[in-house]
């Protein structure tokens, strides 16, 4: 939050508190006094000490004593202050109600008019009990307000910390995808260059288009689905350039992609994995990819034949672990991932509810 935002927030809090106190003071005037001419010094002492006690308890006693589980110290101080203010008001500021009877009214002939009991002053004994009740209410309300505000603030801080942690983890996982892809793509181009293939320039152009997408699009929270699919197509074309036989590579995409959003680089790890394990030593690949979009639901299938490929336990599975973590963070209740592995085939099915909001940073 900016400095101006903090100032505005503090100004709004002060205004709200002032309105609330004015409301309570006005209410006490209506209920306790018959006329503004009868307001005495005790009224001002009551509210000045009450408001002061409210904020003293709010800003110091509750956070430093009560919330630190110093219950007996807090209780002793609270009772002491209540007793002190009550005694001071009774002995120095509250009128001696014994000297005052109910107000007298006379008619034109000088005869006293007996008013109903509701116009008489309250019992002086009850009025002497009132200060302690008033201060108990002030401390109780201050304690409740502060405790609730502390609880709300703690919950907000936890939520903010969790959001920051999630954003940091997502950023790490996303950045991890880029070098992983680049490593595989450069290996493919190296293979072409080693064979002195004439398609190396085309491969470099395709790679540059993909890198442009990764540099300028993938920093957004979401990207257009059609751009992500175009990126996948470029990747597949890059793979086809280095392979000796592409007859068993199938890709089928159907459905409406406009105005659909998806987390960038979400599907590519599955496709990388399919080409990695679905290509034999002769450069023959067996990979099937299907992407279907129905309304806001994306169905993604990828299947590859399990060729004789020895896994490196230290380096294999990085992409899949990455993508599963991202799915759990970004689509915790809106995706279903099924991975099936047999002796000869490996298949992935991902069902995902897409985001229709515009891509944003």
ROTI-701507 format. One record per atom (N, C-alpha, C): x, y, z; residue in three letters. Coordinates in pm, whole numbers, plus 50000, padded with zeros to 5 digits. Layout:
<atoms>
XYZALA;...
</atoms>
This chain:
<atoms>
500834988150000UNK;500005000050000UNK;500885012550000UNK;500505022549921UNK;501285034749912UNK;501105043150037UNK;501985053650051UNK;501895062650167UNK;500555070050166UNK;500125074450047UNK;498835081450038UNK;497695072150076UNK;497815059450035UNK;496775049750071UNK;496695047550221UNK;497865046850286UNK;497895045050431UNK;497285057250501UNK;497625069450453UNK;497065081650512UNK;495545081950498UNK;495045078350380UNK;493605078150359UNK;492925067950448UNK;493565056350464UNK;492995045950550UNK;492925050550695UNK;494005056950742UNK;494015062050880UNK;492985073050898UNK;492835081750799UNK;491845092550807UNK;490435086850814UNK;490175076450736UNK;488845070150739UNK;488575063750874UNK;489595057350933UNK;489415051251065UNK;489105061751171UNK;489835072951167UNK;489605083751264UNK;488185089251249UNK;487755091051125UNK;486405096251100UNK;485345086651151UNK;485515073751125UNK;484545063751170UNK;484485063251322UNK;485645063451387UNK;485665063151533UNK;484995075651591UNK;485245087051531UNK;484645099551579UNK;483125099151568UNK;482625094051457UNK;481175092951438UNK;480565083651542UNK;481235072451568UNK;480715062851667UNK;480665068951806UNK;481735075951846UNK;481755082251977UNK;480685093151988UNK;480515100951885UNK;479465111351887UNK;478095105151902UNK;477895093651836UNK;476615086751846UNK;476345082151989UNK;477345075952052UNK;477175071152189UNK;476955082752286UNK;477675093652269UNK;477515105152357UNK;476135111352342UNK;475665112452219UNK;474335117952196UNK;473265108852255UNK;473465095652242UNK;472515086152301UNK;472455087352452UNK;473625089252514UNK;473655090552660UNK;472955103352705UNK;473025113752625UNK;472325126252659UNK;470815124252656UNK;470345116852556UNK;468905114652544UNK;468375106252659UNK;469135096052697UNK;468645086652798UNK;468885091252942UNK;469835100152966UNK;470235103253103UNK;469885117253148UNK;469555125753056UNK;469305139653094UNK;467985144653038UNK;467315152853118UNK;466025158353077UNK;466195170952993UNK;467315177553008UNK;467555189952935UNK;469045192252925UNK;469445198352815UNK;470865201252799UNK;471355210852907UNK;470435218152970UNK;470835227353077UNK;471265219953203UNK;470875207153212UNK;471215199353330UNK;472535191753313UNK;473195193153198UNK;474485186553178UNK;475515192553272UNK;476165184053350UNK;477155188953445UNK;478565184453404UNK;479545187953486UNK;480935185053456UNK;481195170053447UNK;480415162153522UNK;480645147653523UNK;480445141453385UNK;479555147153305UNK;479325142053170UNK;480615142453088UNK;481335153553095UNK;482565154953019UNK;483685146253077UNK;483715145053211UNK;484705136353274UNK;484455121753237UNK;483175117953237UNK;482815104153204UNK;483325100253065UNK;483035108652967UNK;483385104852830UNK;484865106952799UNK;485475116852858UNK;486905118652833UNK;487705107052894UNK;487355103053016UNK;488045091653077UNK;487675078553008UNK;486405077352965UNK;485965065152897UNK;486665063252763UNK;486735073852685UNK;487405072952555UNK;488895070352573UNK;489495077252671UNK;490915074952698UNK;491185060752741UNK;490315055152827UNK;490485041352873UNK;490315031452757UNK;489375034552668UNK;489145025752553UNK;490435024052472UNK;491085035252438UNK;492275034352352UNK;493515030052428UNK;493565032852559UNK;494665027752640UNK;494615012552645UNK;493415007252662UNK;493234992752663UNK;493474986852524UNK;493004993952421UNK;493094989252284UNK;494544988552235UNK;495314999052261UNK;496654999952205UNK;497754994252297UNK;497464993252429UNK;498544988952518UNK;498194976552600UNK;497104976952676UNK;496834966052769UNK;496544952852697UNK;495674953052597UNK;495314940652527UNK;496504934752452UNK;497194942452365UNK;498314936352291UNK;499504932452377UNK;499774940052484UNK;500964937352564UNK;500734928252685UNK;499494927152730UNK;499204918852846UNK;498284907252812UNK;497074910552765UNK;496084900052743UNK;496514890252635UNK;496984895352520UNK;497384886652410UNK;498694879452437UNK;499424883852540UNK;500644876852582UNK;500364867552701UNK;499064865152724UNK;498594855752826UNK;498964859952969UNK;499104872952993UNK;499324878153128UNK;497964882053186UNK;497114871953205UNK;495714874253237UNK;495534881053372UNK;496234876353475UNK;496034881853608UNK;496534896253616UNK;497644899053552UNK;498154912753550UNK;497164921953478UNK;496644917153368UNK;495674924953291UNK;494424927653374UNK;493914917253441UNK;492694918553521UNK;492914928153637UNK;494054927153704UNK;494334935853819UNK;494414950553775UNK;495094953053664UNK;495214966853615UNK;493854972253572UNK;493074964253502UNK;491754968653455UNK;490844972053572UNK;490794963253672UNK;489954965753790UNK;490444977953868UNK;491754979553875UNK;492304991053946UNK;491915004153880UNK;492005004553749UNK;491635016853677UNK;490145019653691UNK;489315009253681UNK;487875010953697UNK;487555016653835UNK;488165010853939UNK;487935015654076UNK;488405030154093UNK;489575033354036UNK;490125046854048UNK;489205057153985UNK;488805054853860UNK;487935064453792UNK;486585065653860UNK;486065054353908UNK;484755054553974UNK;484795062754102UNK;485815060654185UNK;485945068054312UNK;486135083054286UNK;486985086454190UNK;487215100554158UNK;485925107354115UNK;485175100954029UNK;483945107253980UNK;482905108754090UNK;482755098254173UNK;481735098754278UNK;482055109654381UNK;483315110954416UNK;483685120154523UNK;483925134454478UNK;484225136554349UNK;484605149954307UNK;483755155754194UNK;483095147354118UNK;482415152854001UNK;480925149753994UNK;480495138654052UNK;479075135554045UNK;478325143554150UNK;477175149154116UNK;476405157154214UNK;475875148354325UNK;475685154454440UNK;475125147154554UNK;473625146054535UNK;473185134754485UNK;471785133254449UNK;470865133054571UNK;471435131454690UNK;470585131454809UNK;470005145254835UNK;470715155354788UNK;470255168854813UNK;469215173354712UNK;469015165254613UNK;468095169054508UNK;466925159354506UNK;465755164654519UNK;464575156654501UNK;464155157154357UNK;463025151454326UNK;462535152354189UNK;462195166854154UNK;462295170954031UNK;462005184653993UNK;460545188154023UNK;460315200554067UNK;458965205054102UNK;458445214353995UNK;457135212853965UNK;456465221253866UNK;455215227353932UNK;454905239853896UNK;453775247053957UNK;452885252553847UNK;451565253153880UNK;450635259053784UNK;450575274053803UNK;449625280853737UNK;449535295453741UNK;449155300553879UNK;448495292253957UNK;448085296254091UNK;449125292854197UNK;450275287454154UNK;451325284254251UNK;451165270654314UNK;450225262754265UNK;450015249554321UNK;450945239654253UNK;451585231154334UNK;452545221554279UNK;451835211054193UNK;452475208254077UNK;451935198053988UNK;452775185354006UNK;452085174754036UNK;452775161954056UNK;452965155453920UNK;454225153953880UNK;454545147653753UNK;454615132453769UNK;454395125153660UNK;454555110453667UNK;455995106853704UNK;456135094953754UNK;457425090453803UNK;458505090453694UNK;458115088953567UNK;459105088153460UNK;459845101153442UNK;459325112353500UNK;460025125153488UNK;460985127653603UNK;460955118753703UNK;461815120753819UNK;463225115953791UNK;464175121153868UNK;465555116853853UNK;465715102453899UNK;466735096353850UNK;467005082453887UNK;467545081654029UNK;467455069954085UNK;467925067354220UNK;469405070854231UNK;469825079254327UNK;471245082854342UNK;472145070754362UNK;471655060154428UNK;472475048354451UNK;472815041654318UNK;471815040554231UNK;472075034754099UNK;473025043354019UNK;472915056554036UNK;473805065453964UNK;475245063954011UNK;475445059754136UNK;476795057754186UNK;477375044254138UNK;476485034954104UNK;476945022254049UNK;477275023653901UNK;476605033053836UNK;476725034553692UNK;478165036553644UNK;479005044753709UNK;480365046853657UNK;481155033853639UNK;481085024853738UNK;481845012453725UNK;481295003853612UNK;479955003553596UNK;479354996053486UNK;479785002053353UNK;479825015253347UNK;480235022153225UNK;481665018453186UNK;482585018653284UNK;483985015553253UNK;484185000753221UNK;483404992053284UNK;483464977853249UNK;483054975853104UNK;481984982853065UNK;481524981952926UNK;482604987252830UNK;483244998252865UNK;484295004052781UNK;485444994252762UNK;485914988252871UNK;487024978752861UNK;486624966252785UNK;485404961252812UNK;484944949152743UNK;484834951452593UNK;484234962652554UNK;484084965452411UNK;485444967652345UNK;486344974652414UNK;487684976952359UNK;488434963752342UNK;488284954752438UNK;488944941852431UNK;488424933552315UNK;487104933352299UNK;486504925752191UNK;486934931152055UNK;486884944452040UNK;487264950551912UNK;488724947651879UNK;489614949251977UNK;491034946951953UNK;491324932251924UNK;490694923351998UNK;490914909051976UNK;490464904851837UNK;489294909651796UNK;488804906251663UNK;489674912251554UNK;490134924651572UNK;490974931051472UNK;492334923851461UNK;492864919451575UNK;494134911951574UNK;493954898651502UNK;492824892051528UNK;492554879251463UNK;492424881151312UNK;491684891551271UNK;491514894251129UNK;492834897651063UNK;493644905851131UNK;494944909651075UNK;495864897551062UNK;495834888751163UNK;496664876651156UNK;496244867751040UNK;494914866751021UNK;494424858550910UNK;494834864450776UNK;494764877950767UNK;495164884650643UNK;496654882750617UNK;497454883650722UNK;498904881850707UNK;499234867650663UNK;498514857850722UNK;498734843950682UNK;498364841950535UNK;497234847950495UNK;496804846650357UNK;497794853350263UNK;498294865250303UNK;499274872350221UNK;500564864350209UNK;500994858650322UNK;502224850650319UNK;502054838350232UNK;500894831950241UNK;500634820050160UNK;500574823550012UNK;499944835149982UNK;499874839649843UNK;501254842649789UNK;502064849349871UNK;503434852649829UNK;504244839849808UNK;504064830349899UNK;504784817649887UNK;504384810349758UNK;503064810349730UNK;502584803749610UNK;503114810549485UNK;503074824149484UNK;503574831549368UNK;505064828949347UNK;505814828549457UNK;507254826049447UNK;507524812049393UNK;506754802349442UNK;506954788649398UNK;506574787049251UNK;505464793549209UNK;505064792849070UNK;506094799248979UNK;506634810549024UNK;507654817248944UNK;508884808348928UNK;509264801649036UNK;510404792549031UNK;510144781048934UNK;508944775148944UNK;508614763948858UNK;508554768148711UNK;508014780148687UNK;507914784948550UNK;509304787648492UNK;510164794148571UNK;511514796948523UNK;512294783948499UNK;511944773748577UNK;512624760948561UNK;512254754348428UNK;511044757448378UNK;510604751748252UNK;511424756948135UNK;511774769748136UNK;512474775848023UNK;513824769247993UNK;514724768148090UNK;515994761548059UNK;515834746748025UNK;514814740248084UNK;514564726248053UNK;514194724647906UNK;513294733547858UNK;512924733047716UNK;514114736547628UNK;514824747247664UNK;515934751747581UNK;517004740947568UNK;517244733847676UNK;518234722947673UNK;517834712347571UNK;516534708447573UNK;516064698147479UNK;516074703247335UNK;515674715947314UNK;515614721447180UNK;517014722647120UNK;517964727347198UNK;519334728547149UNK;519944714947117UNK;519574705047195UNK;520034691447164UNK;519514686847028UNK;518244690547001UNK;517664686746871UNK;518384693746756UNK;518644706746770UNK;519334714146665UNK;520774709246650UNK;521404705946760UNK;522764700446755UNK;522784687446676UNK;521744679246698UNK;521664666546626UNK;521554669046476UNK;520754679346437UNK;520604682746296UNK;521914688246238UNK;522564696846315UNK;523824702646267UNK;524904692046255UNK;524894682346346UNK;525894671446342UNK;525734663246215UNK;524474661746172UNK;524194654246050UNK;524334663045925UNK;524664675845945UNK;524784685545837UNK;523494686345755UNK;522404686745830UNK;521094687145765UNK;520814700945707UNK;520084701245596UNK;519724713845532UNK;518574721045605UNK;517974714345701UNK;516834720345770UNK;517244727945896UNK;518534728945922UNK;518994736146041UNK;518494750646043UNK;518554758045930UNK;518014771845933UNK;516554772345972UNK;515754762945918UNK;514334762545954UNK;514144759646103UNK;514984750946154UNK;514904747546296UNK;515224759746382UNK;516224767546341UNK;516594779446418UNK;515484789846414UNK;514854791446296UNK;513734800946285UNK;512584796746376UNK;512264783846374UNK;511194778846460UNK;511524780946607UNK;512774778046643UNK;513194780046782UNK;513114794746821UNK;513474803846731UNK;513424818146762UNK;511984822646787UNK;511034817346711UNK;509624820646734UNK;509164815746871UNK;509614803946906UNK;509244798547037UNK;509864806647150UNK;511134810547133UNK;511804818447236UNK;511164832147250UNK;510694837847139UNK;510014850747144UNK;508734849547227UNK;508014838847206UNK;506804836247285UNK;507124834847433UNK;508174827347462UNK;508564825047601UNK;509024837847669UNK;509684846647594UNK;510204858947653UNK;509134869447677UNK;508194870547583UNK;507254881747586UNK;505844878047630UNK;505514865447637UNK;504154861447672UNK;504044854247807UNK;505054846247838UNK;504894837147951UNK;505094843448088UNK;505414856448093UNK;505474863148222UNK;504094866948272UNK;503094865948184UNK;501714868548224UNK;501164857048307UNK;500174860248385UNK;499564849848467UNK;498924839248379UNK;498204843648276UNK;497634834448179UNK;497904839748040UNK;497784831147940UNK;497974834947800UNK;496794829647719UNK;496654835147598UNK;495614830147510UNK;495894815647473UNK;494854807647477UNK;495014793347448UNK;495534791247306UNK;495064799347212UNK;495514797447073UNK;497004800147058UNK;497564809447137UNK;499004811847132UNK;499774800147193UNK;499234794547299UNK;499874783047362UNK;499874770947267UNK;498754769047197UNK;498664757947102UNK;499614760146985UNK;499754772546940UNK;500694775546832UNK;502134772546875UNK;502424775247001UNK;503744772147057UNK;503984756947055UNK;502934749447090UNK;503044734847088UNK;503264729746946UNK;502554735546850UNK;502734731546710UNK;504174734146664UNK;504724745646702UNK;506104748746665UNK;507084738646726UNK;506804734846849UNK;507664725046914UNK;507624711646839UNK;506414707546800UNK;506284694846729UNK;507004695546594UNK;506874707046525UNK;507574708746397UNK;509084708046417UNK;509564713646525UNK;510994713146554UNK;511444698746577UNK;510594690946644UNK;510924676946666UNK;510924669046535UNK;509974672146449UNK;509884665046322UNK;511134667146236UNK;511744679146247UNK;512914682246166UNK;514094673046197UNK;514184668546319UNK;515354660546358UNK;515124645546347UNK;513854641546324UNK;513534627246322UNK;513664621446181UNK;513944608746177UNK;514074601846048UNK;512724597145995UNK;511804594446084UNK;510494589546043UNK;509414596046129UNK;508524603246063UNK;507484610546137UNK;506094605346103UNK;506024593546042UNK;504734588346000UNK;503824584946117UNK;504414582046231UNK;503614578146348UNK;503454589546448UNK;503604601846401UNK;503334613546486UNK;501994619346443UNK;501044619346533UNK;499704624246503UNK;499324635246603UNK;498734645846550UNK;498234656546636UNK;496854660546587UNK;495914661146679UNK;494524664346645UNK;494034675046742UNK;493694686846690UNK;493214697946774UNK;491874702546719UNK;490874702646803UNK;489574707746758UNK;488854714346875UNK;487964723646840UNK;487234731346940UNK;487564746246927UNK;486804754446995UNK;486974768946990UNK;488024773447091UNK;489074779947041UNK;490164784547128UNK;490104799447159UNK;489274806847087UNK;489234821347108UNK;488684824847246UNK;489264835347304UNK;488844840547435UNK;489024830547548UNK;489854820547526UNK;490164810947632UNK;491574813747683UNK;491764811847812UNK;493054814547875UNK;493594801847941UNK;494914801147950UNK;495554789648015UNK;496874794148074UNK;497294787548176UNK;498624789948234UNK;499684786948129UNK;500634796148103UNK;501634793847997UNK;502534781948026UNK;502904775147918UNK;503854763847923UNK;503354752648014UNK;502044750848015UNK;501464740948106UNK;501524726748048UNK;501374725547916UNK;501244712347854UNK;502544707247792UNK;503484716347771UNK;504654712847692UNK;505504701747756UNK;505554701247888UNK;506374691047953UNK;505884676947922UNK;504554675247913UNK;504014662047878UNK;504414658347735UNK;504384668147645UNK;504744665447506UNK;506244662747493UNK;507044670547565UNK;508504667847566UNK;508784653647612UNK;508084649847716UNK;508284636447771UNK;507904625747670UNK;506814628347595UNK;506364618547496UNK;507394616647386UNK;507984627547338UNK;509004626447233UNK;510304620447287UNK;510584623547412UNK;511824618347471UNK;511794603247482UNK;510674597747531UNK;510594583447553UNK;509924575947438UNK;509304583447345UNK;508614576947235UNK;509424576247107UNK;510694579847113UNK;511564579446995UNK;512654569047016UNK;512774560246919UNK;513784549746933UNK;515144554546881UNK;516114545646887UNK;517484549446852UNK;517654551946702UNK;516674547746620UNK;516724550146475UNK;516084563446435UNK;515564570646535UNK;514904583246504UNK;513474581646459UNK;512844570646500UNK;511434568146467UNK;510604570846592UNK;509624579846580UNK;508814583746696UNK;507404578446682UNK;506824574546795UNK;505424570146800UNK;504724578746906UNK;504124589746860UNK;503504599446952UNK;502134603446898UNK;501134603146985UNK;499784607746948UNK;499364618747047UNK;498884630046991UNK;498464641347075UNK;497074645647031UNK;496204647547127UNK;494854652247098UNK;494484663147198UNK;494014674347144UNK;493554685447228UNK;492134688947187UNK;491214687847281UNK;489804690447253UNK;489294701247349UNK;488624711347293UNK;488074722247374UNK;486564722347357UNK;485854720347466UNK;484394720647467UNK;483954730547574UNK;483334741647528UNK;482974752647618UNK;484224757547690UNK;484274756047822UNK;485434760647898UNK;486294749147949UNK;486104737547892UNK;486824725747937UNK;487814721247831UNK;489044718947871UNK;490084713847781UNK;490384699547818UNK;490364690847717UNK;490794676947732UNK;492064675247653UNK;493084670547721UNK;494394668947659UNK;494844654447675UNK;495154648147562UNK;495684634447565UNK;497024634347494UNK;497954627047547UNK;499204624447477UNK;499624610147510UNK;499994603047405UNK;500374588847422UNK;501644586247341UNK;502524578747398UNK;503754575047326UNK;504104560447356UNK;504794554347260UNK;505274540747281UNK;506514541247368UNK;506624531847459UNK;507794531147547UNK;508914523647477UNK;509844531147420UNK;510974525047352UNK;512034520847455UNK;513054514147406UNK;514134509647495UNK;514984521547535UNK;514544528247643UNK;515234540547687UNK;515574538947834UNK;516844540447866UNK;517284539048005UNK;517164552648075UNK;516384553148180UNK;516164565648252UNK;517364569048339UNK;517624582048344UNK;518644587148437UNK;517914590848566UNK;518124583448676UNK;517354586048798UNK;517554600048854UNK;518704606448826UNK;518974619748881UNK;518304630848800UNK;518184629048669UNK;517734639948583UNK;516374637548518UNK;515904625248518UNK;514614622648454UNK;513464626648544UNK;512344630348481UNK;511134633448557UNK;511034647648607UNK;512034656248574UNK;511994670048623UNK;510774677348568UNK;510544675548436UNK;509424682448372UNK;508084678148428UNK;507884665148447UNK;506614660248498UNK;506374664448642UNK;507414663948722UNK;507274668648861UNK;506924683448864UNK;507544690848777UNK;507254705148765UNK;505784707548731UNK;505284700848627UNK;503934703248580UNK;502894698748683UNK;503144687948753UNK;502204683548856UNK;502134693548970UNK;503264699249007UNK;503274709449113UNK;502494721849070UNK;502704726048947UNK;502004737848897UNK;500494735448890UNK;500094723648847UNK;498664720448840UNK;498034720948978UNK;498714715549077UNK;498184715549214UNK;498064729649271UNK;498984738449231UNK;498964752149281UNK;497944760649208UNK;497844758949076UNK;497004767848995UNK;495584762948975UNK;495414749848969UNK;494084744248945UNK;493784733449049UNK;493764737149175UNK;493624726849281UNK;492314719149276UNK;491234725549229UNK;489934718849227UNK;489314718549087UNK;490104722048987UNK;489534723248852UNK;490334715248750UNK;491014705048793UNK;491724696548697UNK;491724682048745UNK;491884673148648UNK;492024658848678UNK;493114653448588UNK;494134648048648UNK;495274642748575UNK;495344627648594UNK;495384620548480UNK;495484605948484UNK;496684601648401UNK;497604594448461UNK;498794589348392UNK;498754574148396UNK;498834568148277UNK;498774553648266UNK;500054548648200UNK;500704539348263UNK;501954533948210UNK;501864518748204UNK;502114513648085UNK;502164499048066UNK;503564495448017UNK;503724482847982UNK;505044478447936UNK;505434485047805UNK;504434487847720UNK;504734492947586UNK;504264507347562UNK;503384512447647UNK;502804525647621UNK;502754534147748UNK;502784547147722UNK;502684556947831UNK;501684567547785UNK;500664570047864UNK;499634579747824UNK;499294589247938UNK;498944601347898UNK;498554611747992UNK;497224617547948UNK;496304618948041UNK;495024625448013UNK;494824636448117UNK;494674648648068UNK;494444660048156UNK;493134666648120UNK;492254667748217UNK;490994674948201UNK;491084687548285UNK;490814699048220UNK;491094711848284UNK;490014722048252UNK;489554729348353UNK;488624740348331UNK;489424752848302UNK;489204758748187UNK;489984770248142UNK;489504783148203UNK;490404793048202UNK;490094806348252UNK;489694815148135UNK;488574822448151UNK;488094831048041UNK;488514845448058UNK;489154848948172UNK;489574862748192UNK;490724866148102UNK;490924879048081UNK;491994883547995UNK;493344881448062UNK;494354878747983UNK;495704876748036UNK;496174889348104UNK;496824887748217UNK;497294899248293UNK;498604895848359UNK;499364906348392UNK;500674904148452UNK;500514901148598UNK;
</atoms>
